[in-house]
Amino acid sequence: MTEKPRLSFWQIWNMCFGFLGIQFGFALQNANVSRIFQTLGADIEDIPMLWVAAPLTGLIVQPIVGYFSDRTWTRLGRRRPYFLYGALLATLALFFMPNSPALWIAAGLLWVLDASINISMEPFRAFVGDQLAPRQRPAGYAMQSFFIGIGSVVASLLPWLLTRLGVANVAADGGVPDTVKWAFYAGGAILFLAVAWTVLSTREYSPEQLAGFDDAGVVDESHASLDAGRARREGGFALLIGAAGIAAILALKLDKQLFVLAGGIAAYGLILLAVSLSRTHNMFSTIAADLHAMPATMRQLAVVQFFSWFALFSMWIYTTPAVTQVHFGAADTSSAAYNEGANWVGVLFAAYNGFAALAAIVIPLLVRMLGLRVSHLINVCLGSAGLLSFLFVRDPQWLLLSMVGVGFAWASILSLPYALLSDSLPAQKMGIYMGIFNFFIVIPQLVAASILGFLLKTFAGGQPIYALAIGGVSLLISGLCVLRVRESPLPSASQAA
């Protein structure tokens, strides 16, 4: 057994550079999709349901990509084929989305775009675990956060910058403005070129080389067997709860968005029952077995991730309607005031990503002084304060200060949980466990899509500003939960088996 060679700054730079492009597409999606949906006629109450495509595709795609990338070895390597093909599909989706002639087409393209981004993104997380020794992984994930911040700054600012350059910001026919269209065209090109740089400038360790390093934690695939009895009990219980929820929604005529939550629970129960009754060992049984056998550190981080990503999803889908309504006094999507406010949201999103890029430089220093957990607590508490301040700030210029805290939280969420997690995972399972870990990013987004519209309509008079307040409280809870996380040692071969 030997330690992985220490990589230079520029080697880490090259292996993470593709994240600049991936985040370029992701940021354009986050800052502009609600705007596109509203422009094409979507009501504010329906926006969370339209956004459900994003987390649902991640829930399905990431563990499957992780499973296959763990078993892939080609001339391009293990993870890089997925970077490349995902980037190509995402580029095409970005070119077509702003030209959607109808709302349902835009919603469908969001599925394609998010699935493609997930195909590239999941292996990038495992790539850092593959290539770097444990002592360099925090720096690797921080470098990813740096590129995420830089890419998001430019992408979020593009419509605003294009307006300043004279590109039309209000479409004559009430459709998607040219500023948004040209931003998406540029984003597609940058996404593909950045990912191609990483593909061409890096090399990967072969499976045999990875197995020879002292952080491998090699496992025998034969251990991955599902406890069928337990799976049947859990599947039956989940199916019962989901079916009861659907029946209650129908009987009481509750908000239709709650069907996403109840239907998701029922679907999970059905899948678990089907896997438990299967007599063959396949991808689905392996994913289910690894989900049940996940390390303790991963279970504890799941709670942290739930509240973190619930908050982020609240911010992404409600900042545009909140700021345009409260800070710019506009609800008419064809008005100049609304489009000015929507552009300002792009500036705010660029600002928090810019602060995230700066935070990515500070976070490794903070970790050395205070450790991973306390550093994460401080950062997400800053984010909580930033979101809660939207309730009190009325000058949209001052919202830039709110974005400082959000930026630190964003950089931390994208790096420190992964640093905590990767040290507890065996190299042979890095891809599939990173994919499963995405469950705890996706599930809170599905919950948010299910209940936020209902909560706002029922308790907040439909005012989107209160979704940001809910997000602030959720970030605070996530910070308190990280104190429960134990840093687990890497499992040995005997422990894994």
C-alpha positions as CSV (number, residue, x, y, z in Angstrom):
1,M,0.0,0.0,0.0
2,T,1.3,3.5,-0.9
3,E,-0.1,7.0,-0.5
4,K,-1.4,8.8,-3.5
5,P,1.1,11.3,-5.0
6,R,0.6,14.9,-4.0
7,L,-0.8,16.8,-6.9
8,S,0.4,20.3,-7.8
9,F,-1.8,23.4,-7.7
10,W,-2.2,23.4,-11.5
11,Q,-3.0,19.7,-11.6
12,I,-5.8,20.3,-9.2
13,W,-6.8,23.4,-11.2
14,N,-7.1,21.3,-14.4
15,M,-9.1,18.5,-12.8
16,C,-11.6,21.0,-11.4
17,F,-11.8,23.4,-14.3
18,G,-14.7,21.6,-15.9
19,F,-16.8,22.6,-12.9
20,L,-16.7,26.2,-14.2
21,G,-18.7,25.1,-17.3
22,I,-21.1,22.9,-15.4
23,Q,-21.9,25.6,-12.9
24,F,-22.3,28.1,-15.8
25,G,-25.2,26.0,-17.0
26,F,-26.5,25.4,-13.5
27,A,-26.4,29.1,-12.7
28,L,-28.2,30.1,-15.9
29,Q,-30.9,27.5,-15.0
30,N,-31.2,28.8,-11.4
31,A,-31.4,32.5,-12.2
32,N,-33.6,32.4,-15.3
33,V,-35.8,29.3,-15.4
34,S,-38.5,30.8,-13.1
35,R,-38.4,33.9,-15.3
36,I,-38.8,31.8,-18.4
37,F,-41.7,29.9,-16.8
38,Q,-43.5,33.1,-15.7
39,T,-42.9,34.7,-19.1
40,L,-44.6,31.7,-20.8
41,G,-47.6,32.0,-18.5
42,A,-46.9,30.0,-15.3
43,D,-48.6,31.2,-12.1
44,I,-46.3,31.7,-9.0
45,E,-48.1,28.9,-7.2
46,D,-47.3,26.5,-10.0
47,I,-43.6,27.3,-10.3
48,P,-42.4,24.8,-7.6
49,M,-44.2,22.0,-9.5
50,L,-42.5,22.9,-12.7
51,W,-39.2,23.0,-11.0
52,V,-39.6,19.5,-9.7
53,A,-37.9,18.2,-12.8
54,A,-34.6,19.4,-11.5
55,P,-34.3,17.4,-8.3
56,L,-36.2,14.4,-9.7
57,T,-33.7,13.9,-12.5
58,G,-30.9,14.1,-10.0
59,L,-32.5,11.5,-7.8
60,I,-32.7,9.1,-10.8
61,V,-29.6,9.9,-12.7
62,Q,-26.8,10.3,-10.1
63,P,-26.8,6.9,-8.5
64,I,-27.1,5.2,-11.9
65,V,-24.2,7.2,-13.2
66,G,-22.2,6.5,-10.1
67,Y,-22.9,2.8,-10.3
68,F,-21.7,2.6,-14.0
69,S,-18.8,5.0,-13.6
70,D,-17.4,2.8,-10.8
71,R,-17.4,0.0,-13.3
72,T,-16.1,1.9,-16.4
73,W,-12.6,1.9,-17.8
74,T,-12.1,3.2,-21.3
75,R,-9.4,5.1,-23.3
76,L,-10.9,8.2,-21.7
77,G,-10.7,6.7,-18.3
78,R,-13.3,6.1,-15.6
79,R,-15.1,9.4,-15.0
80,R,-14.2,11.5,-18.0
81,P,-16.5,9.9,-20.5
82,Y,-19.5,11.0,-18.4
83,F,-18.1,14.5,-18.1
84,L,-17.9,14.8,-21.9
85,Y,-21.2,13.2,-22.9
86,G,-23.2,15.0,-20.2
87,A,-21.7,18.3,-21.2
88,L,-22.6,17.8,-24.9
89,L,-26.3,17.1,-24.0
90,A,-26.4,20.0,-21.6
91,T,-25.0,22.4,-24.2
92,L,-27.8,21.4,-26.7
93,A,-30.5,21.9,-24.0
94,L,-29.1,25.4,-23.2
95,F,-29.3,26.3,-26.9
96,F,-33.0,25.2,-27.2
97,M,-34.5,26.2,-23.8
98,P,-34.9,30.0,-24.3
99,N,-36.6,29.4,-27.6
100,S,-39.3,27.2,-26.1
101,P,-42.7,28.2,-27.8
102,A,-44.8,26.9,-24.9
103,L,-44.5,26.3,-21.2
104,W,-44.7,22.5,-21.4
105,I,-41.7,22.5,-23.8
106,A,-39.7,24.6,-21.5
107,A,-40.5,22.3,-18.6
108,G,-39.5,19.3,-20.7
109,L,-36.2,20.9,-21.6
110,L,-35.5,21.6,-17.9
111,W,-35.7,17.8,-17.4
112,V,-33.1,17.3,-20.3
113,L,-30.9,20.1,-19.0
114,D,-30.8,18.9,-15.4
115,A,-30.3,15.3,-16.3
116,S,-27.4,16.2,-18.5
117,I,-25.8,18.4,-15.9
118,N,-26.1,15.6,-13.4
119,I,-24.4,13.1,-15.8
120,S,-21.4,15.4,-15.7
121,M,-21.6,16.6,-12.1
122,E,-21.8,13.3,-10.2
123,P,-18.5,11.8,-11.6
124,F,-16.7,15.2,-10.9
125,R,-17.4,14.6,-7.1
126,A,-16.0,11.1,-7.3
127,F,-13.1,12.3,-9.4
128,V,-11.7,14.3,-6.5
129,G,-11.9,11.3,-4.2
130,D,-10.2,9.2,-6.9
131,Q,-7.3,11.5,-7.7
132,L,-6.5,13.1,-4.3
133,A,-5.1,11.7,-1.1
134,P,-7.4,12.5,2.0
135,R,-5.2,15.4,3.1
136,Q,-5.7,17.1,-0.3
137,R,-9.4,16.5,-0.7
138,P,-10.6,19.6,1.2
139,A,-8.4,21.7,-1.2
140,G,-9.8,19.8,-4.2
141,Y,-13.4,20.4,-3.2
142,A,-12.6,24.0,-2.3
143,M,-11.2,24.4,-5.8
144,Q,-14.4,23.1,-7.2
145,S,-16.3,25.7,-5.1
146,F,-14.0,28.4,-6.5
147,F,-14.8,27.5,-10.1
148,I,-18.5,27.1,-9.2
149,G,-18.4,30.7,-7.8
150,I,-16.5,32.2,-10.8
151,G,-18.8,30.4,-13.3
152,S,-21.9,31.4,-11.5
153,V,-20.9,35.1,-11.2
154,V,-20.4,35.5,-15.0
155,A,-23.5,33.3,-15.9
156,S,-25.8,35.1,-13.5
157,L,-24.6,38.5,-14.6
158,L,-25.0,37.8,-18.3
159,P,-28.5,39.1,-18.9
160,W,-27.8,42.3,-16.9
161,L,-24.5,42.8,-18.8
162,L,-26.1,42.2,-22.2
163,T,-28.8,44.8,-21.3
164,R,-26.0,47.4,-20.6
165,L,-24.6,46.5,-24.0
166,G,-27.9,47.4,-25.7
167,V,-29.4,43.9,-26.2
168,A,-33.2,44.0,-25.8
169,N,-34.4,43.1,-22.3
170,V,-38.1,43.0,-23.1
171,A,-39.4,40.9,-26.1
172,A,-41.7,42.7,-28.4
173,D,-44.1,39.7,-28.4
174,G,-44.0,39.2,-24.6
175,G,-41.7,36.2,-25.0
176,V,-38.3,35.4,-23.6
177,P,-36.0,38.5,-24.1
178,D,-32.9,38.4,-26.2
179,T,-30.7,39.0,-23.2
180,V,-31.8,35.6,-21.8
181,K,-31.4,33.9,-25.2
182,W,-27.9,35.1,-25.8
183,A,-26.9,34.3,-22.2
184,F,-28.0,30.7,-22.8
185,Y,-26.1,30.5,-26.1
186,A,-22.9,31.7,-24.5
187,G,-23.5,29.4,-21.5
188,G,-23.8,26.3,-23.7
189,A,-20.5,27.0,-25.5
190,I,-18.6,27.8,-22.3
191,L,-20.0,24.7,-20.6
192,F,-18.7,22.4,-23.3
193,L,-15.3,24.0,-23.7
194,A,-14.6,24.0,-19.9
195,V,-15.4,20.4,-19.5
196,A,-13.4,19.5,-22.6
197,W,-10.4,21.2,-21.0
198,T,-10.6,18.9,-18.0
199,V,-11.1,15.8,-20.2
200,L,-8.0,16.6,-22.3
201,S,-5.7,17.9,-19.6
202,T,-6.1,15.1,-17.0
203,R,-5.4,11.5,-16.6
204,E,-7.0,8.9,-14.2
205,Y,-5.7,6.1,-12.1
206,S,-6.7,2.7,-13.3
207,P,-8.8,0.5,-11.0
208,E,-5.7,-1.6,-10.2
209,Q,-3.8,1.5,-9.3
210,L,-6.6,2.8,-7.1
211,A,-6.8,-0.6,-5.3
212,G,-3.1,-0.3,-4.4
213,F,-3.3,3.0,-2.5
214,D,-3.6,3.1,1.2
215,D,-6.9,5.0,1.2
216,A,-8.6,2.4,-1.0
217,G,-10.7,0.6,1.6
218,V,-11.2,-2.2,-0.9
219,V,-14.5,-4.0,-0.7
220,D,-15.7,-7.3,-2.0
221,E,-18.8,-6.9,-4.2
222,S,-20.3,-10.0,-2.6
223,H,-21.0,-8.1,0.6
224,A,-23.5,-6.0,-1.2
225,S,-26.6,-8.1,-0.5
226,L,-29.9,-6.6,0.6
227,D,-31.6,-7.7,3.7
228,A,-34.8,-8.7,1.9
229,G,-37.0,-9.0,5.0
230,R,-36.0,-5.5,6.2
231,A,-36.5,-4.1,2.7
232,R,-40.0,-5.6,2.4
233,R,-41.0,-4.2,5.8
234,E,-39.7,-0.7,4.9
235,G,-41.1,-0.8,1.4
236,G,-44.6,-1.9,2.6
237,F,-44.6,0.8,5.2
238,A,-43.6,3.5,2.7
239,L,-46.2,2.3,0.2
240,L,-48.9,2.4,2.9
241,I,-47.9,6.0,4.0
242,G,-47.7,7.2,0.5
243,A,-51.1,5.7,-0.5
244,A,-52.7,7.1,2.6
245,G,-51.3,10.6,1.8
246,I,-52.6,10.5,-1.8
247,A,-56.0,9.4,-0.4
248,A,-56.0,12.3,2.1
249,I,-55.1,14.8,-0.5
250,L,-57.9,13.7,-2.8
251,A,-60.5,13.4,0.0
252,L,-59.6,16.8,1.6
253,K,-59.0,18.5,-1.7
254,L,-55.5,19.7,-0.6
255,D,-53.0,21.5,-2.7
256,K,-52.1,19.4,-5.8
257,Q,-48.4,20.0,-5.2
258,L,-48.6,17.7,-2.2
259,F,-49.0,14.8,-4.7
260,V,-45.2,15.1,-5.4
261,L,-44.4,14.2,-1.8
262,A,-47.0,11.5,-1.3
263,G,-46.3,10.0,-4.7
264,G,-42.6,10.0,-4.0
265,I,-43.0,8.1,-0.8
266,A,-45.3,5.5,-2.5
267,A,-42.9,5.1,-5.4
268,Y,-40.0,4.5,-3.0
269,G,-42.0,1.8,-1.3
270,L,-42.9,0.1,-4.6
271,I,-39.2,0.1,-5.7
272,L,-38.0,-1.3,-2.4
273,L,-40.6,-4.0,-2.6
274,A,-39.7,-4.9,-6.1
275,V,-36.0,-5.1,-5.3
276,S,-36.6,-7.2,-2.2
277,L,-38.6,-9.7,-4.2
278,S,-36.1,-10.0,-7.0
279,R,-33.9,-13.0,-7.1
280,T,-31.2,-11.5,-9.3
281,H,-28.3,-9.3,-8.3
282,N,-28.4,-6.2,-10.4
283,M,-27.8,-2.4,-10.4
284,F,-31.0,-1.7,-8.4
285,S,-30.3,-4.3,-5.7
286,T,-26.7,-3.0,-5.4
287,I,-27.9,0.6,-5.0
288,A,-30.5,-0.5,-2.5
289,A,-28.0,-2.6,-0.5
290,D,-25.4,0.2,-0.4
291,L,-28.1,2.7,0.6
292,H,-29.0,0.5,3.6
293,A,-25.3,-0.2,4.4
294,M,-24.1,3.5,4.1
295,P,-21.4,4.6,6.6
296,A,-22.5,6.3,9.9
297,T,-20.9,9.6,8.8
298,M,-23.0,9.6,5.6
299,R,-26.2,9.0,7.7
300,Q,-25.4,12.0,9.9
301,L,-24.5,14.2,6.9
302,A,-27.8,13.3,5.3
303,V,-29.7,15.4,7.9
304,V,-27.3,18.3,7.3
305,Q,-27.8,18.1,3.6
306,F,-31.6,17.9,3.9
307,F,-31.9,21.3,5.6
308,S,-29.2,22.9,3.6
309,W,-30.7,22.1,0.2
310,F,-34.2,22.8,1.3
311,A,-33.0,26.3,2.0
312,L,-31.2,26.6,-1.3
313,F,-34.1,25.4,-3.4
314,S,-36.4,27.9,-1.6
315,M,-34.0,30.7,-2.6
316,W,-33.6,29.5,-6.2
317,I,-37.3,29.3,-7.1
318,Y,-38.6,32.2,-5.0
319,T,-36.0,35.0,-5.2
320,T,-37.2,36.3,-8.6
321,P,-40.9,36.6,-7.7
322,A,-39.9,37.9,-4.2
323,V,-37.6,40.6,-5.3
324,T,-39.6,41.7,-8.3
325,Q,-42.7,42.0,-6.1
326,V,-41.3,43.4,-2.9
327,H,-38.3,45.4,-4.0
328,F,-39.4,46.5,-7.5
329,G,-43.2,46.6,-7.0
330,A,-43.9,44.6,-10.2
331,A,-45.9,41.5,-10.9
332,D,-46.6,41.9,-14.6
333,T,-43.9,39.8,-16.4
334,S,-44.1,42.0,-19.5
335,S,-43.4,45.2,-17.7
336,A,-40.0,47.0,-17.7
337,A,-40.0,47.1,-13.8
338,Y,-40.4,43.3,-13.6
339,N,-37.6,42.6,-16.1
340,E,-35.4,45.1,-14.4
341,G,-36.0,43.3,-11.1
342,A,-35.4,39.9,-12.7
343,N,-32.1,41.1,-14.1
344,W,-31.2,42.4,-10.6
345,V,-31.8,38.9,-9.2
346,G,-29.2,37.8,-11.7
347,V,-26.8,40.3,-10.2
348,L,-27.6,39.1,-6.7
349,F,-27.0,35.5,-7.7
350,A,-23.7,36.6,-9.4
351,A,-22.8,38.3,-6.1
352,Y,-23.3,35.3,-3.9
353,N,-21.4,33.2,-6.2
354,G,-18.6,35.8,-6.3
355,F,-18.5,35.8,-2.6
356,A,-18.5,32.0,-2.7
357,A,-15.3,32.1,-4.9
358,L,-13.7,34.2,-2.2
359,A,-14.9,32.0,0.5
360,A,-13.4,29.0,-1.3
361,I,-10.0,30.6,-0.6
362,V,-10.8,31.3,3.0
363,I,-12.5,28.0,3.9
364,P,-9.3,25.8,3.8
365,L,-7.7,28.2,6.3
366,L,-10.7,28.2,8.5
367,V,-10.7,24.4,8.4
368,R,-7.1,24.2,9.5
369,M,-7.9,26.5,12.5
370,L,-11.4,25.2,13.5
371,G,-11.9,21.8,11.8
372,L,-14.5,20.8,9.2
373,R,-17.6,20.8,11.4
374,V,-17.3,24.2,13.2
375,S,-16.2,25.8,9.9
376,H,-19.4,24.5,8.2
377,L,-21.5,25.7,11.2
378,I,-20.2,29.3,10.9
379,N,-20.7,29.4,7.2
380,V,-24.3,28.2,7.1
381,C,-25.2,30.5,9.9
382,L,-23.9,33.4,7.8
383,G,-26.1,32.2,5.0
384,S,-29.1,32.0,7.4
385,A,-28.6,35.6,8.3
386,G,-28.4,36.6,4.7
387,L,-31.7,35.0,3.7
388,L,-33.6,36.3,6.8
389,S,-32.4,39.9,6.0
390,F,-34.6,39.9,2.9
391,L,-37.6,40.4,5.2
392,F,-36.1,43.7,6.5
393,V,-34.1,45.2,3.6
394,R,-36.1,47.3,1.2
395,D,-33.4,48.9,-1.0
396,P,-32.4,46.3,-3.6
397,Q,-28.9,47.6,-3.6
398,W,-28.4,46.6,0.0
399,L,-29.4,43.0,-0.8
400,L,-25.8,42.7,-2.1
401,L,-24.7,42.7,1.5
402,S,-27.1,39.8,2.2
403,M,-25.4,37.8,-0.5
404,V,-22.1,37.8,1.4
405,G,-23.5,35.3,3.9
406,V,-25.3,33.3,1.2
407,G,-22.0,33.0,-0.7
408,F,-20.1,31.7,2.3
409,A,-22.9,29.1,3.0
410,W,-22.9,28.1,-0.7
411,A,-19.2,27.5,-0.9
412,S,-19.3,25.5,2.3
413,I,-22.2,23.4,1.3
414,L,-20.4,22.5,-1.9
415,S,-17.2,21.5,-0.3
416,L,-17.1,20.6,3.4
417,P,-19.8,17.9,3.5
418,Y,-18.0,16.1,0.6
419,A,-14.7,16.4,2.4
420,L,-16.3,14.8,5.5
421,L,-17.9,12.1,3.4
422,S,-15.1,11.1,1.0
423,D,-12.7,10.1,3.8
424,S,-15.3,7.5,5.0
425,L,-15.8,5.9,1.6
426,P,-13.9,3.0,-0.1
427,A,-12.4,3.9,-3.5
428,Q,-14.2,1.0,-5.1
429,K,-17.6,2.5,-4.1
430,M,-16.7,6.2,-4.5
431,G,-19.0,6.8,-7.5
432,I,-22.1,5.0,-6.3
433,Y,-21.9,6.5,-2.8
434,M,-21.5,10.0,-4.2
435,G,-24.6,9.2,-6.3
436,I,-26.5,8.0,-3.3
437,F,-25.4,11.0,-1.3
438,N,-27.2,13.1,-3.9
439,F,-30.5,11.6,-2.6
440,F,-30.1,13.9,0.4
441,I,-29.7,16.8,-1.9
442,V,-32.7,15.9,-4.1
443,I,-35.2,14.7,-1.5
444,P,-35.3,18.1,0.3
445,Q,-35.8,19.8,-3.0
446,L,-38.7,17.5,-3.8
447,V,-40.2,18.2,-0.3
448,A,-39.7,22.0,-1.0
449,A,-41.5,21.7,-4.3
450,S,-44.3,19.8,-2.6
451,I,-45.0,22.0,0.4
452,L,-43.6,25.5,-0.2
453,G,-46.5,26.6,-2.5
454,F,-49.0,25.1,0.0
455,L,-47.3,26.8,3.0
456,L,-47.2,30.2,1.3
457,K,-50.8,30.1,0.1
458,T,-52.1,28.8,3.4
459,F,-50.1,30.7,6.0
460,A,-48.4,33.6,4.2
461,G,-51.0,35.0,1.8
462,G,-49.0,33.7,-1.2
463,Q,-46.2,36.1,-0.5
464,P,-42.9,34.6,-1.9
465,I,-40.7,36.7,0.4
466,Y,-41.6,34.3,3.2
467,A,-40.1,31.3,1.3
468,L,-36.7,33.0,1.8
469,A,-37.4,33.4,5.5
470,I,-38.2,29.6,5.7
471,G,-34.9,29.0,3.9
472,G,-33.0,31.1,6.4
473,V,-34.4,29.0,9.4
474,S,-33.6,25.8,7.5
475,L,-29.9,26.8,7.1
476,L,-29.6,27.5,10.8
477,I,-31.0,24.0,11.6
478,S,-28.5,22.5,9.2
479,G,-25.6,24.2,11.0
480,L,-26.7,22.8,14.3
481,C,-27.0,19.3,12.9
482,V,-23.4,19.3,11.6
483,L,-22.2,19.2,15.2
484,R,-23.6,15.7,15.4
485,V,-21.4,14.4,12.5
486,R,-18.5,12.1,13.5
487,E,-15.5,12.0,11.3
488,S,-15.4,8.2,10.5
489,P,-12.1,6.4,9.7
490,L,-11.9,4.8,6.3
491,P,-13.3,1.2,6.5
492,S,-10.8,-1.6,6.1
493,A,-11.4,-4.5,3.8
494,S,-12.5,-6.7,6.6
495,Q,-14.9,-4.0,8.0
496,A,-16.4,-3.3,4.6
497,A,-17.1,-7.0,4.0
